[in-house]
Amino acid sequence: MGEETAPRFLLFEMADPGDLFRLASMLPAPFVNYSEEDGVLFISLGGLGGVVSVYFVRLKEKLSAKFVHVNKLRGTYQFGDEASMEPNVINVEVLRVKRHSLKLFY
């Protein structure tokens, strides 16, 4: 057995929150992490060789919604506190992160 190495991070700052939400809507379990302290929404995806890709976007305002409803046909999104039952909408859950050890957003 070899030594364990710390994961390497690839950071991708998205140009717009909609880009991050559309990416999240393609996941098997669609979600985004929200760090209110940092004002950042992010998704971290593990990859080969211990590389972790972190996709993030900085928000200008505090987010209070529990879901983001991504309309796959129109490419639009809106916020809500409940899951949508609309047929063309993917519900992306917003998970609130109290603390994290990622010192990547500074």
N, C-alpha and C positions, 0 to 999 in steps of 0.2 A: 504494500500500500504506500502510495506517495503522500507527500505533504499536501494539506489542503491550502488552497490559495484563496485570497479574498476575491470576490466577484469584481469584474471590470464593468464599468457603466458606459453606455453610449447614450448621450443626451440628445433629444430631438425637441426643440422648442417649436411648437406649432404656431402658425401665423394667426389662427383664429380658433376660438372654442369649438365652432362647428366642425372643424377638421378633426379635433380630438373626439368629439361625440360620434362622428361617422366611423372613425376607427374603432371606438368602443362598441359600436353597434354590430360590428363584424365578429366580435368575440363569442365563443360558445355561451358564456355567462356574461352578458354585457354590463359593465360597471366602470366607473371612474372613481378614483380616490380624491378627496377634497381636504386639503390642509388649510383650515381657516387662518391659522397662525401665519402661514406663508402667503396666503392668497393665491394658492396654486391648485389646479386640477391636474392629476397625473395618472398614467397607466404604466405599470412596469411589467415587462414581458421577459421571461427567461429564455435564453438561447443556448446554442451549442458552445462548449468550451467555457462555461461559466460567465458568459457575457450577458449582462442584463440591459435591455433597451428600455429607457425611460422616456416616454412621450409626455410632454407637459405644456401647459399654457398658464400664463399669469392672468388673473382676473382683476378688473378695475373696481368691481363692486363685490360685496359679500354675497354669497350664494345661500339661499335658504331652502330651495326646492329639494325634494327627495328623489325626484326622477327627472330625466331629460327624455322627451319624446322625439325620436328621430324618424321623420317621414322618409322612408327609403325611396319613394318614387319622386318626390320633389327635392330631396336633399336639404330639407329645412329641419329646424328643431324648435321646440318650445319647452318651457319648464312646467312642472306640475308636482303636486304633493301626493298624487295617487297614480297608479299604473293606468295607462290608456288601454282601451279595448278596441281602438281603431285598427282595422285590418292591415294597413300599410305602415304601421308605426312600430318601431322597436323601442322598448322601454329600457333605458340605460339607468341603472340605479346609481345614486350618488352616495358613496360610503365616506363618512366623516372620520378623518384620522386625527386622533387627539395628539399623538406624538409619533415621530418617526426618526430614524437615525440617518436618513438620506440628507446629507449636507450638500445637496447638489443645486439648490435653487437660489443661491446667493450671488 
